[in-house]
């Protein structure tokens, strides 16, 4: 196996870069982890689980994750409005990676 010169590499063309683009952001991983742990979650429950996130930031981040196909938003036509979020199949495919990150953090926490 030969190593390429770093000058010839284009990190933006890698799967790593694509994945980071989907999950990068202050709260995206928290949202994905919450949905992984608790399954289907309503908006206000999500805010309680995460803690310090604002309404506006949570709303915008959920819209980004939905646009990327990682979460599903189910809106029920009732008063008051009921909206639930869950992982899509694509989002569930990240669970092994999230689990490994949790395991690594548990083992390497100082």
N, C-alpha and C positions, 0 to 999 in steps of 0.2 A: 504494500500500500504506500503510495507516494503522498507526500505532504505538498499542498499548494503554497505558494508564496502569498503572504497576507496581502500584498499589493494587488494580487490578481483576484482576490475574493470580493464578492459583493454581498454583504450581509443582508441587504434589503431584499435579495432574491431568495432567501432561505425560508424554510418552514418555521424556524425559530422566530424570525421577524414577523411573519404572518400571525403566529400564535400570540406573541407579545402584543401585537396591535389589537387583538380581540380582547385580551384580559388586562391590558395595562390601564391604569387609572386608580385613583385612591380607594374607591369602594367596589369596583367590579368583582374582585376576588372575594370580598366579604359577602356580597350578594350571592354569588355562585355557591360559596360555602354554606350560607344560610339555607339556600334551596336544596343543597345536597343533604344537609342534616335534617331539615324539617319538612321536606317535600313541598306541597302546595302551601303558599303563604300569602296572606293578604298584605296590602300596602302598609297599614299601620303596625301590623305585627313585625314586618321587616324593619321598620324604623326602630321599634323597641329592641329587636335583636341586635341591630348594628350599633345603636346608641347615639353617637355624635353626628349623624348625618342629617342635613336639612331636608325639608320637604322638596324643595326645588332640585337639589343635587340628586336625591334618590329618584325622583321622577325622570330627570334627564338621563341618569345612568341606566335605569330600567329600559328606557326607550332605545338607548344604544345597544344594550344586550339583546333586546327583542329584534332590532334591525339586523343584527349580526346572526340571528337564528339560534342563539344560545338559550333563550328563555321564551316561554309562551305566556301571553297575557289573555286571561279569560275575563270578560266583562259580562255581568249579569244585569238584565234590564229590570231593575227594581229600585225602590226608594227606601232608604238611602242607597246610593250606588254601591255595588259590591264588585271588587276586582281582585282576582287571584293570580298569582304568578307561580310558575313551575318550570323546571328544566325541560328543554326539548331533548330529543334523542341526541342531537349534536352536543348540547350542553352536558348531557349525562356521560358522553364520551370523555369529558374532562375529569370525571370523578376519580379515576385511578391516579391522575396527576395531582389532584388536590389531596388525595389520601397520602400520597408519597410526600408531599410538602408538609403535611401535618406530622407525619412520622419523623421526618427529618428535623422539624422544629422541636418536637418532643425530645428527641435524642441529643440535640445540640444546644438546647436552651442553657444559657449561662446564669 
